[in-house]
Amino acid sequence: MSQPLSWRLRSHLRWRASVWLPGRLGSQLGRTVLAGAPGTATGQWLRAGMIPDTRRAFESLHPGDLDVLEVSGELWKDMPWASRTQLDFPDFDLCRPPQDLPGPFDLVICEQVLEHVPDPLAAVRTLRRLCKPDGHVYVSTPFLVRLHDWPGDYWRFTPDGLALLLRSQGLEPVWVRSWGNRRVAVANFDHWVPRMRWGSLRDEPHLPVVVWALARPSSGA
C-alpha cells in the first residue's frame, strides 16, 4: 500500500471512530472517547493547542473592559466583553471596506479568515484601521491544512510570514505562535476530526497546522 493511500485510510478510520461511531452508539460513548465536541470549531483536534492559548490571552486583556469586533466569526461571542460587534462577509469585505468604518475597537478578532481573502495586505490594513491606537489585533490562520473554499482558499502563512504580513501594514506582533504535529495534520486530510482523548498535543514546531498572533498598531503607523 502506498503511503498516501495509507494516510487516507487512517484519516477515514479516525473519522469513523471519532464522529460516525459515537453518533451511532450514543452520547455516553462519545463522552468516553472524545475530548472535543464533533462538528464544532472548539472541538477540532487541529485547534486543540490554539483555542486554550487564545482564551488565556484574551482573559489577560480584561475582556470586561473591551469593545470587541469579530470579523466573519462568532467563536468568542460568549466571553464577557464590554461590547461586541460582528461583521460578516460578504456584507463586510476586508479587502474593499467602506470609507467610514465602525469603531475603532479595543480588540479586533480575525480568526481563520486571511487565507480566504484575495488581497491579504488590504485585509490587514483594514484590521489596523478598525483598531484603536492602543488596542490589539488578533489573527489566526491554518498552515498544514487541506484547502477549504469560502469563497476561495488563497494563502498559507508561516509564523515568520504572518509576522512579516502584520508589520508590513503597521501592526507590530506582541507574539506569534504555532502548533501542530504530523499526526493531527494527517488525520485532517479528508475530514475535520474532533480530538479524541488519546489525540496527541505534542508540538512539532516544523509541522504547524495553525498559526496565530496578537499585534498592536505601530507607533506612527
VEXLUM-178796 format. One record per residue: residue number from 1; x, z, y of N, C-alpha, C in turn. Coordinates in steps of 0.02 Angstrom, whole numbers, plus 32768, in hexadecimal, padded with zeros to 4 digits. Example, Ala and Ser with C-alpha at 12.3 -4.5 7.8 and 13.67 -1.06 7.14 Angstrom:
BEGIN
 num n_px n_pz n_py ca_px ca_pz ca_py c_px c_pz c_py
   1 8294 8186 7EE4  8267  8186  7F1F 8294 8186 7F5B
   2 8282 8162 7F90  82AC  8165  7FCB 8285 818A 8002
***
This chain:
BEGIN
 num n_px n_pz n_py ca_px ca_pz ca_py c_px c_pz c_py
   1 802A 8000 7FC5  8000  8000  8000 802C 8000 803E
   2 8020 7FD4 806D  8048  7FD1  80AA 803A 800E 80D5
   3 806B 801F 8100  8063  8059  812B 8026 8055 8158
   4 801B 801D 817C  7FE0  801A  81A7 7F9F 8027 8182
   5 7F99 800C 8145  7F5C  8016  811F 7F56 805E 8109
   6 7F8D 807D 80F7  7F8A  80C4  80E2 7F77 80F0 811D
   7 7F90 80E0 8159  7F7D  8107  8194 7F32 80FF 81A2
   8 7F19 80C1 819C  7ED3  80B5  81A9 7EA7 80DB 8176
   9 7EBD 80DE 8138  7E98  8102  8105 7E97 814C 8115
  10 7ED0 8168 812A  7ED2  81AF  813B 7EA3 81BE 8176
  11 7EA3 8192 81A8  7E77  819C  81E1 7E2E 819D 81CB
  12 7E1C 816E 819F  7DD7  816B  8188 7DC5 81A9 815F
  13 7DF2 81BF 8133  7DE4  81FA  810B 7DDE 8239 8136
  14 7E08 823D 816A  7E03  8276  8197 7DC0 8276 81BB
  15 7DA9 823B 81D1  7D68  8237  81F1 7D31 824B 81C1
  16 7D34 8234 8182  7D01  8247  8152 7D00 8292 8147
  17 7D3B 82B1 8145  7D3F  82F9  8137 7D29 8322 8173
  18 7D39 830A 81B1  7D2E  8333  81EC 7CEB 8326 820F
  19 7CCE 82EB 8205  7C90  82DA  8227 7C57 82CB 81F6
  20 7C63 829C 81C9  7C2E  8286  819C 7C19 82BC 816B
  21 7C4A 82DB 8149  7C39  830B  8114 7C17 834A 8130
  22 7C32 836B 8166  7C0E  83A4  8181 7BC7 8393 8197
  23 7BBE 8357 81B1  7B7B  8343  81C6 7B4B 833F 818B
  24 7B64 832D 8150  7B3A  8328  8115 7B2D 836C 80F4
  25 7B5E 8399 80F8  7B59  83D7  80D3 7B46 8413 80FE
  26 7B3E 840A 813F  7B23  8440  8168 7B55 845E 8197
  27 7B3B 8484 81C8  7B64  849F  81FE 7B94 84D4 81E6
  28 7B83 84F9 81B0  7BAF  852E  8198 7BF2 8511 8182
  29 7BF1 84DA 815D  7C2F  84B9  8149 7C54 84A0 8187
  30 7C2F 8485 81B7  7C4F  846D  81F3 7C75 84A5 8216
  31 7C57 84E0 821B  7C7A  8518  823B 7CB6 852E 8213
  32 7CB4 8522 81D1  7CEB  8537  81A6 7D28 850A 81AE
  33 7D1D 84C8 81B5  7D56  849A  81B4 7D69 8481 81F9
  34 7D3D 8487 822B  7D4A  846A  826C 7D5E 849F 829F
  35 7D91 8490 82C6  7DA4  84BA  82FE 7D84 84A1 833F
  36 7D6A 8463 833E  7D4B  8447  8379 7D09 8425 8367
  37 7CD9 8424 8396  7C98  8407  8388 7C9F 83BB 8385
  38 7C86 839B 834F  7C8A  8352  834B 7C60 8331 8381
  39 7C78 82F8 8399  7C52  82D3  83CA 7C58 82ED 8411
  40 7C85 831C 841D  7C8F  8337  8461 7CD8 832E 8475
  41 7CE3 8327 84B7  7D27  8320  84CF 7D50 835F 84C1
  42 7D30 8399 84CA  7D55  83D8  84C1 7D68 83E3 8478
  43 7D43 83C3 844A  7D52  83CC  8403 7D83 839B 83E7
  44 7D97 8369 840D  7DC5  8336  83F3 7E0A 8352 83E6
  45 7E26 833F 83AD  7E69  8356  839C 7E9C 833E 83CF
  46 7E94 8301 83E7  7EC7  82E6  8415 7EC7 830B 8458
  47 7E93 8332 8468  7E92  8358  84A6 7E9E 83A3 849A
  48 7EAF 83B5 845D  7EB4  83FB  844B 7EEB 8421 8470
  49 7F1F 83FE 8485  7F53  841E  84AC 7F45 841C 84F6
  50 7F23 83E8 850D  7F19  83DD  8555 7EE2 8408 8573
  51 7EA9 840D 8551  7E70  842E  8570 7E7C 8479 857B
  52 7E96 849E 854B  7EA3  84E5  855A 7ED6 84EE 8592
  53 7F09 84C3 8593  7F3B  84C8  85C8 7F1B 84B8 860D
  54 7EF1 8486 860F  7ECF  8474  864E 7EA2 84AC 8665
  55 7E7E 84CB 8637  7E51  8502  864A 7E79 853B 8669
  56 7EB2 854B 864B  7EDB  8581  8668 7EF3 856E 86AE
  57 7F05 852E 86B7  7F1C  8518  86F8 7EE5 851E 872C
  58 7EA9 8509 871A  7E71  850D  8749 7E60 8556 8759
  59 7E61 8581 8727  7E53  85C7  8732 7E86 85E7 8761
  60 7EC4 85D0 875E  7EF8  85EC  878A 7EEE 85D8 87D3
  61 7EC5 85A4 87DF  7EB7  858E  8823 7E7B 85B3 8842
  62 7E5D 85E2 881D  7E23  8608  8834 7DE8 85DB 8842
  63 7DC7 85C3 880C  7D92  8591  8813 7D59 85A4 8841
  64 7D4A 85E5 8847  7D14  85FA  8873 7D20 85EC 88BC
  65 7D5E 85DB 88CD  7D6F  85CC  8913 7D73 8580 8920
  66 7D66 8558 88ED  7D76  8511  88F2 7D38 84E4 88F7
  67 7D3A 84B4 8925  7D0B  847C  8926 7D2B 8444 88FD
  68 7D0A 8430 88C7  7D28  8406  8894 7D03 83C4 888E
  69 7D2A 838E 8882  7D0F  834D  8873 7D27 8338 882E
  70 7CF8 8322 8803  7D09  8302  87C3 7CF9 82B8 87C9
  71 7D2A 828E 87B9  7D22  8246  87BC 7D12 822B 8776
  72 7CD6 820F 876F  7CC1  81F1  8730 7CCA 8220 86F5
  73 7CB3 825D 86FC  7CB7  828D  86C6 7C91 82CC 86D7
  74 7C82 82F4 86A3  7C5F  8333  86AE 7C79 8369 867F
  75 7CB6 8361 8667  7CD1  838F  8637 7CD6 83D6 8653
  76 7CE2 83DC 8694  7CEE  841D  86B2 7CB4 8436 86DD
  77 7C79 841C 86CF  7C3F  842E  86F9 7C2A 8476 86F1
  78 7C3C 8496 86BA  7C24  84DA  86AD 7C53 8510 86C8
  79 7C8B 84FD 86E6  7CB6  852F  8704 7C96 854A 8744
  80 7CA5 8587 8757  7C82  85A6  8790 7CA0 8591 87D4
  81 7C9A 8550 87E3  7CB4  8536  8822 7C89 854F 885D
  82 7CA6 8550 8898  7C7F  855D  88D4 7C4B 8526 88DE
  83 7C60 84E8 88D5  7C32  84AE  88D5 7C51 8477 88AA
  84 7C27 844C 8891  7C3F  8415  8866 7C1A 83D5 8877
  85 7C41 839F 887F  7C26  835C  888B 7C3E 832E 8854
  86 7C13 8300 883F  7C26  82D0  880B 7C19 8289 8824
  87 7C4C 825E 881F  7C46  8218  8832 7C55 81ED 87F5
  88 7C27 81C1 87E3  7C2D  819B  87A5 7C32 8150 87B2
  89 7C5C 812F 878A  7C5F  80E6  878A 7C20 80CC 8767
  90 7C02 8096 877E  7C1A  8066  87B1 7C03 8074 87F8
  91 7BD7 80A7 8801  7BC0  80B6  8845 7BF9 80C9 8873
  92 7C2B 80EA 8856  7C67  80FA  887C 7CA3 80DD 8858
  93 7CC8 80B2 887A  7D01  808F  885E 7D41 80A6 8880
  94 7D6E 80C6 885B  7DAC  80DE  8878 7DD5 80A7 8897
  95 7DD0 806B 887C  7DF8  8033  8895 7DD9 8012 88D2
  96 7D99 801C 88DC  7D76  7FFF  8916 7D49 8034 8935
  97 7D66 8068 8950  7D3E  809F  896A 7D1D 808D 89AC
  98 7CE8 80AF 89BE  7CCA  80A5  8A00 7CFA 80BD 8A37
  99 7CF0 80A4 8A72  7D1A  80B8  8AAA 7D13 8103 8AB8
 100 7CD5 811B 8AB6  7CC8  8162  8AC2 7CC1 8186 8A7F
 101 7CF2 81AE 8A6E  7CF2  81D2  8A2F 7CD3 8217 8A36
 102 7CB5 8231 8A01  7C9F  8277  8A03 7CDB 82A6 8A05
 103 7CCD 82E5 8A12  7D04  8316  8A12 7D24 831D 8A56
 104 7D64 8330 8A57  7D92  8336  8A1E 7D86 8375 89F5
 105 7DA7 8377 89BB  7D9B  83AB  8989 7DDB 83D3 897C
 106 7DD0 8411 8965  7E09  843C  8952 7E2A 8424 8912
 107 7E02 840A 88E4  7E1C  83F2  88A4 7DF7 83B2 8891
 108 7E1D 837D 8883  7E02  833E  886C 7E17 8334 8824
 109 7DE6 832C 87F7  7DF3  8325  87B0 7DE5 82DE 879A
 110 7E18 82BF 877D  7E11  8279  8766 7E2C 8277 871F
 111 7E00 8282 86F0  7E15  828B  86AA 7E03 824E 8680
 112 7E36 8231 865F  7E2E  81F8  8632 7E0A 81BE 8656
 113 7E21 81B0 8693  7E04  817A  86BB 7E38 8145 86CD
 114 7E75 8159 86DD  7EA6  812A  86F9 7EB7 80F1 86C9
 115 7EB0 80FC 8688  7EBE  80C5  865A 7E89 808D 865F
 116 7E50 809D 867E  7E19  806D  8681 7E13 8049 86C4
 117 7E3E 8059 86F5  7E39  8039  8736 7E69 7FFE 873A
 118 7E54 7FC6 8758  7E81  7F8C  875B 7EBB 7F96 878B
 119 7EB4 7FC3 87BC  7EE8  7FCE  87EE 7EF6 8018 87F4
 120 7F23 8034 87CA  7F30  807C  87CC 7F4E 8094 880E
 121 7F73 8069 8831  7F8E  807D  8872 7F56 808B 88A3
 122 7F25 805D 88A7  7EEC  8068  88D3 7EC4 80A4 88BE
 123 7EBC 80AF 887D  7E95  80E7  8865 7EB5 812A 8879
 124 7EF7 8130 886F  7F18  816E  8881 7F19 8178 88CC
 125 7F1E 8142 88F1  7F1A  8147  893B 7ED6 8164 8950
 126 7EA1 8150 892E  7E5F  816B  893D 7E5B 81B4 892A
 127 7E78 81C7 88F2  7E79  820E  88DF 7E9A 8239 8915
 128 7ED1 8220 8930  7EF3  8245  8966 7EC6 824B 89A3
 129 7EA3 8215 89B4  7E76  8218  89EE 7E3D 824A 89E4
 130 7E27 8253 89A7  7DF0  8281  8998 7E06 82CA 8999
 131 7E47 82D6 8999  7E63  8319  8993 7E75 8336 89D7
 132 7E68 8377 89E0  7E7E  8399  8A1C 7ECA 839B 8A1F
 133 7EE7 839F 8A5B  7F31  83A0  8A61 7F51 83D9 8A39
 134 7F2C 8411 8A31  7F48  8449  8A0B 7F26 844F 89C6
 135 7F05 841A 89B0  7EE2  841C  8970 7F0C 8402 8936
 136 7EEA 83F6 88FF  7F0A  83DE  88C2 7EE4 83A2 88A5
 137 7F0A 8377 8883  7EED  8340  885C 7F04 8349 8814
 138 7ED4 8347 87E6  7EE3  834C  879F 7ED2 8309 877E
 139 7F00 82EE 8758  7EF4  82B0  8733 7F0B 82B9 86EB
 140 7EE8 8296 86BE  7EFD  8294  8678 7EF1 824E 865E
 141 7F1D 8238 8631  7F17  81F6  8614 7F2E 81F8 85CB
 142 7F16 81C8 85A3  7F2F  81C3  855E 7F72 819E 855C
 143 7F95 81A6 8526  7FD1  817E  851B 7FCF 815C 84D6
 144 7FE1 8180 84A1  7FE0  8162  845E 7F99 8167 8442
 145 7F6C 8142 8461  7F25  8143  8450 7F0D 80FB 844E
 146 7EE1 80EC 841E  7EC7  80A8  8417 7EA1 8092 8455
 147 7E9B 8051 845E  7E78  8035  8498 7E2E 8047 8494
 148 7E11 8056 84CF  7DCA  8067  84D3 7DB0 804D 8515
 149 7D8B 8017 8513  7D73  7FF7  8550 7D3C 801F 8572
 150 7D43 8027 85B3  7D0B  803F  85DD 7D1F 803B 8626
 151 7D15 8005 8648  7D00  7FC4  862D 7D3A 7F9E 860D
 152 7D78 7FAF 861F  7DB4  7F92  8601 7DE6 7FCA 85F4
 153 7E1A 7FBC 85CF  7E4F  7FEC  85C2 7E90 7FCA 85D2
 154 7EB1 7FDD 860B  7EE7  7FB5  8627 7F2C 7FD6 8623
 155 7F30 8019 8622  7F71  803A  862E 7F7C 8074 85FF
 156 7FBD 8084 85F5  7FD4  80C3  85D8 800E 80DC 8602
 157 8011 811E 860D  8045  813B  8637 806C 8170 8610
 158 80AD 816A 860E  80D7  81A0  85F5 80D7 81D9 8628
 159 80F1 8214 8616  80F6  824A  8648 811D 8234 8686
 160 8156 8213 867C  817D  81FB  86B6 8156 81C6 86DD
 161 8133 819B 86B9  810C  8167  86DA 80D3 8183 8703
 162 80B1 81B6 86E9  807B  81D5  870F 8095 81F7 874E
 163 80CE 821A 8748  80EC  8239  8783 80FE 8205 87B7
 164 811A 81CE 87A1  812D  8198  87CF 80F0 817B 87F1
 165 80BA 8170 87CC  807C  8156  87E9 8061 8185 881F
 166 805F 81C5 8810  8045  81F5  8841 806F 81F6 8880
 167 80B0 81F9 8877  80DD  81FC  88B2 80D8 81BD 88DD
 168 80CC 8185 88BC  80C9  8146  88E2 808F 8145 8913
 169 805D 8170 8909  8023  8171  8934 801A 81B3 8959
 170 8052 81D6 8962  8051  8212  898C 8039 8251 896A
 171 803E 8255 8929  802D  8292  8904 806B 82AB 88E0
 172 807E 82E9 88ED  80B9  8306  88CE 80A4 8331 8892
 173 80BA 8320 8855  80A6  8347  881B 80BF 8390 881F
 174 8092 83BE 8813  80A4  8404  8808 80C3 840A 87C2
 175 80A4 83E8 8793  80BF  83E0  874F 809E 83A4 872E
 176 80C1 838B 86FB  80A6  8356  86CF 80B2 836E 8687
 177 807E 836B 865E  8083  8383  861A 8069 834F 85E9
 178 807C 8357 85AB  8065  8329  8577 8062 834F 8535
 179 803B 8332 8507  8036  8351  84C5 8024 831B 8492
 180 803E 8324 8456  802B  82F7  8420 805A 82FE 83E5
 181 8048 82E0 83AE  8073  82DD  8373 805B 82A2 8349
 182 8083 8290 8318  8074  8253  82F2 8034 8259 82CA
 183 8024 8296 82B4  7FE8  829E  828B 7FA8 8292 82B4
 184 7FA6 82AD 82F0  7F6A  82A3  8318 7F65 825B 8330
 185 7F9D 823C 833D  7F9C  81F5  8352 7F7F 81C9 831B
 186 7F96 81D3 82DD  7F7E  81AB  82A5 7F35 81BA 8296
 187 7F22 81F9 829A  7EDE  820D  8288 7EAA 81EB 82B4
 188 7EBC 81D9 82F2  7E8D  81BD  8322 7E91 8171 8326
 189 7EB1 8151 82F5  7EB6  8108  82F5 7E71 80E7 82F9
 190 7E41 8100 82D3  7E00  80DE  82CD 7DC6 8107 82E7
 191 7DCD 8149 82EB  7D96  8174  8300 7DB3 81AC 832C
 192 7D89 81C5 835A  7D9C  8201  8380 7D8B 823C 8354
 193 7DBD 825C 8337  7DAF  8290  8306 7DB4 82D5 8326
 194 7D87 8302 8312  7D8D  8347  8329 7DC7 8369 8306
 195 7DDF 839E 8324  7E16  83C3  8305 7DFB 83EE 82CC
 196 7E1A 83E5 8292  7E0A  8411  825A 7E36 844F 825F
 197 7E23 8484 823E  7E45  84C4  8248 7E8E 84C1 8233
 198 7E9F 8493 8207  7EE5  848B  81F3 7F08 8453 821A
 199 7EE5 8436 824B  7F03  8400  8273 7F3E 841A 829C
 200 7F76 83F9 8297  7FB4  8410  82B7 7FAF 8410 8303
 201 7FC8 8445 8323  7FCF  8448  836B 8019 8441 837F
 202 8043 842F 834F  808A  8426  835F 8092 83ED 8391
 203 80BE 83F7 83C0  80CA  83C3  83F3 810A 839E 83E3
 204 8105 835B 83DF  813F  8330  83DA 8145 830B 841D
 205 8171 8322 844A  8172  8308  848E 817B 82BD 8494
 206 819A 829D 8462  81A4  8255  8465 8167 822E 844A
 207 8132 8253 8435  80F6  8232  841A 80B7 824F 843B
 208 80B2 824B 847E  8078  8268  849F 8039 823E 8495
 209 8002 825F 8488  7FC1  823C  8486 7F9C 8243 84C8
 210 7FAC 8277 84EE  7F8E  827F  8530 7FC3 8297 8561
 211 7FB9 8285 85A0  7FE6  8299  85D7 7FBA 82B1 8610
 212 7FCB 82E9 862F  7FA2  8303  8665 7FCE 8323 869B
 213 7FB4 8325 86D8  7FDE  833C  8710 7FB2 835C 8746
 214 7FD1 838B 8769  7FB3  83A9  87A5 7FE1 8398 87DF
 215 7FC4 8380 8816  7FED  8369  884F 7FCD 8381 8890
 216 7FF6 837F 88C5  7FDF  8391  8908 7FF3 8359 8938
 217 7FCB 834F 896D  7FDF  831D  899F 8024 832D 89BC
 218 804E 82FB 89C0  8090  8305  89DD 8089 8312 8A28
 219 80B5 833B 8A43  80B4  8347  8A8A 80C3 8306 8AAF
 220 809A 82F6 8AE0  80A4  82BA  8B06 8087 827C 8AE7
 221 8068 8283 8AAA  804B  8248  8A88 800B 8233 8AAA
***
